[in-house]
Structures are given as structure tokens and as C-alpha cells.
Amino acid sequence: MQKIRNIAIIAHVDHGKTTLVDKILHFTNLFRDNEQTGELILDNNDLERERGITIVSKNVAVKYKDVKINIIDTPGHADFGGEVERVLKMADGVILLVDAFEGPMPQTRFVTQKALGLGLKPIVVVNKVDKENCRPDEVYEAVFELFFNLDATEEQLDFPVLYGSSKQGWMSTDWKQPSADFTPLLDAILEHIPAAPYAAGTLQMQVTSLDYSSFVGRIAIGRVARGEIRENQPVSLVKRDGKTVKSRVKELHTFEGLGRVKVQEVKAGDICAVVGIEGFDIGDTIADFENPEQLEVIKIDEPTMNMLFTINNSPFFGKEGKFVTSRHLHDRLYKEMEKNLALRVVPTDSPDSFLVYGRGILHLSVLIETMRREGYELQVGQPQVIVKEIDGVKCEPIETLVVDVPAEVSGKVIELVTQRKGELLIMETKGDMQHLEFDIPSRGIIGLRNNVLTATAGEAVMAHRFKAYEPWKGPIPGRLAGVLVSMEKGQTTAYSIDKLQDRGRFFVEPGVDVYEGQIVGEHIRDNDLVVNLVKGKQLTNMRASGSDDNTRIAPAIKFSLEESMEYIQADEYIEVTPKSIRLRKIYLTENERKVNAKKFQ
């Protein structure tokens, strides 16, 4: 048998996957004693660090007792499901990490279902047993029940379980008796996870992720399923549709620690990076030159939401971004599709706009945020759910929504969710928290998080995942208030904002450049109101003492990108530039808005 173990780490957001990998890297002495590594080594792009979530799966390899362990860190968010499904293809086993207080969450269920379906052997780690209120024994029961409900085999149900705290750096088979380090976990991996099998025969390797280097171009990463792959070997690339392209391997790298090492050949069972193959996509098979055989193509869940991406045509376009034309936007979106499997881009009637399909608000907002940081300027429309007709019935995506909330405010949450056609399925008490589960249309989730957090003073913990397409649930009330729209282009003045404060709440401060048609605040009534924020105070020759009141202005409301996406209506756009996020009407002048009002009803 080969001395290789391939293992994926799966868990819900914030249950401690990346911290666990950190500690394993430290425990296996991957770093010099004096090396400064910092925290969350694998979440290495800025967005991942800021949000504290893993977006892109990554590979590392460690050596333990002469066995090479390839570890794959996966995202926990269901919006990145496409990322998870393809990397599980590289693993022979999974470590399912569960928080000792929260227990299995909806995203945990989503990923576990995929792993068990692929027949992978699980090891369960109940993490964060050092937290107060933790319930390790109940959580173990909940995990067992989850496996049973997901039709796990007898062998999968007989899973080993470890308790510990990644942060404090220990794992043990009994949570009441902490061990000194991670030895029990690594021993369990060697004992319970099957060694990567060696399959003799002609070469087969599926491309499951890709990397890019400015020196050698695109690099294919995957696991060799059968045979061997060597440097300089001629190979056939079998595309998704069955076409074959002849190619040649220039270089081979295997993973070691956080980096890669150049090697001459890689045998079946190991994960490697291949340099020199042109024109591949994720899911293609690298096969034998003479008689290529294709591996089963990776299936990805359908997108549930789309948004219109268009070039920035506001009066302020081109002031902050480097890439502003439709050609830039087109090239960037199609480049993203190569590695982001759950994303689709469809051209529209206009050459300047594209419909982008994704798995949810977070999936699309991470793409927009990444583009904005790269120097792109663009505008995006209101997110729309994808409606299908199944057996002659109009159907929409329904999601399972789980909310953990303090008992005294649970009534408010139930009221907010049922207003949006949510259906309460489970309500149970966990300590001093109420655990609520609903079925709710995806449309209803857009804009819900803000309202729930406001109603519960930020105490609610929400998670949701796609369930199925079900018949249309009827109209859902949208935003109740209208907006305040700027009448002129210019700089806002404290005087005019002060005088208009009784009309609503503002999104801009004094001294900010605005343009006609920009949304500058929220109206207290349900209609839109055009206001002039540029007007200054008329000065007279004479001044009486006391006629100059000091202006007292409430602080401006600042929206994040996701909040903006949830806030806007059908006749509005978000203008996204590297330095600012502005809300605007699609038609900037009041006259155009009146003429086109019927389009958005």
C-alpha cells in the first residue's frame, strides 16, 4: 500500500476548519521555530481574511510517521457548493468538524451529504469543547442522527469521534481529559482513512481545480486516478463533451507543506499540479495519449439567482477605476467562469450588459468585491431568483432557513419570516436560545438578514441552504419606504441636509460629490422624493446674533455591498467602483423616470 492519505476538512462557516489546519501544520513542524506565520495561514486572500470565511479550497500536505497526508481545506458556505463538490473528488476520507455548542448546521448537512454520497470515510471532530455552554455528548448524538438521515452505510455510521479545541491545540477521545497535542487526531487519520489506492493501467486524472502563474500560465490540479503521469509525457486531454486534444506535460509538482516540489513522476492516488497543458477546463480528464478514457464529469448544482452586470455609465465613470469598458467586463466575467464552476454568464440584447447566474447573494457579492479590488468599475441590478416551469407549474427555489435567536425576541423573527412566505417547521429550545427552522422562498431571503438583525439587536445567527424547486408562493412585500433622489450634480452641503432631515435618513455626509439621479437617502413615506442637497445658505449683508443655528446632522447610513444588493429595487442600480459604492436610479432624470415607470411595475 502507498503511504498517502487524502483527506478533506468539511464544516459549517466559523466552526474552525482553517484554524485546525493551521495547528496541524504547526504540530508537524512545518515551520522553523523563529518563523512568523500569523493566524489562518490558508485564508490568504484579503477578502477571506476580512470576512473570516474560506472562499477557495486549498491543498497542503504534511508528513506524519512517514506517511504523506494531503489536506484539502474546503469552504463551509453553501454559496460555494461548486467549490466543495469538485474537491471532494480528490479525497478518500473527510474530517467533519462540528462546533460543540451549535452542533450540525444546514451547510454541514449540505457538504456531508455530498461526502457520504461519494462513499468517503468520515472522522468526526467535535471542536471548541473549551467554550462554556458546550454540549459535546448531545452534539455527537445529533451528528449520528444526521448521518442516519442521510442514508450513511453501516461502515460510515461506525465513525470514530474526537473531541478537542483547535485554538488550544489539543484533541482527545474523551473531552473531559484533554491530551497534550494533536497526536490522537493524526493517529486516527492513519488508522481509519484508507490509504490512497494504486490503480494500475493507462493514465487517468481529472482536473478538479486550477492555479495561475504569470510565468507558466494555467496549472491543472487534480488527483491521478489510474496509472502514472511523468514529466514530458505526451497525453490526451478529454473535454467535457468528449472531444480529445493532444498535449504534453512540461512539469509536474506535488504538494509539500504550503508549497510545491518539482518531481519526475506521480503515481495514482497522489494529488499533483501539471504545467504545460493548454485549453483545459475544470472537469476535463488528462488521459493516455494512444487510447484516452474519460472519467465521469463533475456535476454541479444549478444556479438559483441572477443579476445584471453592466458597464458604469454614471456621470462619475472612469474617475476611480482602471477597467471601465464592456470589453474589460466581458473578458473578466468569462475568465471567472473557468475556475468558478457554479457561475454562468449569458449575453443580453445590449452589448454592454451581461446576466450573471450564481448560487446566492454571497456568491455574487464576492465576485463583485473581487472585481472592484482589481480596479473594475461596473453597475449591478437587483438580484432576481430563477423561476422554472415544472410540469406546467410555475416553480421557484425554496431554501431551508435556520435561525438561532434569544427566546425573548423569537416572536419578532417568526413574524418577519412569515411575512415573506416562510413556513415554520421546527421550534426548539437550546439553553437560553430558540432554534427555529423554516422553509422560505429564496426571494424572501433577499433583504431579510438586515431586518432580522435589527429586530434582534444583532443577536440572531442565520444560515440557509437551497432545498428544492417548489410551486410559486405568491407576492412578497418588498422595501416599504421610498428613497430620496438627488436633483442636481454638485457637492452636498450641511445646511440643506439639516433642513431635509425630517424627510428621511441620509446615506451621504456633507461635502460629498453627488449627481442627478443618485439615491442619497431613505424617504419616510413609500414614494420617491427628489431633493436638492447642493443648495447653500443665502447670505445677507446683516447678521443678527443667534440667527445662525448650528446644524446638527444625524450620521449617514453606510451600506455594505451585500446590504446594498438586498436594498435596491427593480428600477435601481448599484454603482461599484474601487473606492465607493453608490446607489442610483437606472433613469437619472425625473422626466425619464416618469416615461419609463411602467417597465418596473
Buried (B, 14 or more C-beta within 10 A) or exposed (E): EBEBBBBBBBBBBBBBBBBBBBBBBBBBEBBEEEEEEEEBBBBEEEBBEEBEBBBBBBBBBBBBEEBBBBBBBBBBBBBBBBBBBBBBBBBBBBBBBBBBBBBBBBBBBBBBBBBBEBEBBBBBBBBBBBBEEBBBEEBBEBBBEBBEEBEBEEEBEEBBBBBBBBBEBBBBBEBEEBBEBBBBBBBBBBEBBEBBEBEEEBBBBBBBBBBEEEEEEBBBBBBBBBBBBBBEBEBBBBBEEEEBBEBEBEBBBBBBBBEBEEBEBBBBBBBBBBBBBEEBBBBBBBBBBEEBBBBEBBEBBBBBBBBBBBBBEBBBBEBBBEBBEBEBBBEBBEEBBBBBBBBBBEEEEEEBBBBBBBBBBBBBBBBBBBBBEEBBBBBBBBBBBBEEEEEEEEBBBBBBBBBBBBEEBBEBBBEBBBEBBBBBEEEEEBEEBBBBBBBBBBBBBBBBBBBBEEBBEEBBBBBBBBBEBBEBBEEBEEBEBBBBBBBEBBEBBBBBBBBBBEBBBBBBEBEBBBBBBBBBBBBEEEEBBBBBBBBEEEEEEEEEEEEEEEBEEEEBEEBEBBBBBBBBBEBBBBBBBBEBBBBBBBBBEBEEBEEEEEEEE
